[in-house]
Amino acid sequence: MTSWAVEEGNPELDRLRAIGCEVVNERRASHHSEAEMLDLIRGFDASIAGSDRYSTKVFEVADRLKIIA
């Protein structure tokens, strides 16, 4: 999952895809709220973070999260 600020067409996203990563790009006008993050984070192994709300609650439901970049 990417930060709200990562634009599609970013060559780094292409690199991730080229090695077999599934990229879910959540591009939007501003950061995700805690409530949105609670719904989004489940099932992801990694996140490219920006100013999205990574609270204790978010980490508690992040069942597969291994890395935040």
N, C-alpha and C positions, 0 to 999 in steps of 0.2 A: 504494500500500500504506500502511496506517495503522499507527501504534504499537499495541502491545498494550493501551494504556490508553484509546484513543479508543472511545467508546460509540456504537453504532448509534443513529440518531435525532438525532445532532449536526447542527445546522442548517448547519454548514460543509460537512459531507459532502453534504448536499442541494444546496448551492450548486455544488459540484464536479460532481455528477451533472447538474445543470441546464445546465451548459455543455458537456456531452458527455464528461466524464471517467468512465472506468470505475474505481470505487472498490472495492478489495479490503480489507475490514476484518478484521484479524487479532486481534480482541478475545479476550482470555484473562486468566487470573489473574496472570500475571507476564510479564516481558520474554522476548524470544526469545533463545536461546543463539546463539553464533557458528555452530554447526553448522546450526541452524534457519534463520538468516539466509542462510547460503550456499545453502540450498535455495530460499528464498523470493524473493531479491532479483533473480534473473535475469528480464529482460524488463520490468522496471518503469522508467518514465520519471521517477517522483517518489516520494518517501516522506515521510510525516508521522512524524517520529521522536520517540521517547521515550527510554527507557533501554535499548532494544534494543542488541545488540552489533554495532556497526559497526567491525569491525577492518580492517586492511589487506587480509586475505584476502577479506573481504566486498566491499570496493571493487574488488578485482581481478576478481571474477566479475559485478559489476554492469554488464552489457553495454550497457544503455540508460540508466542513471541519469543524470539531468541536474540534479536539485535535491533537497535534503533540507531540509525545513522543521521 
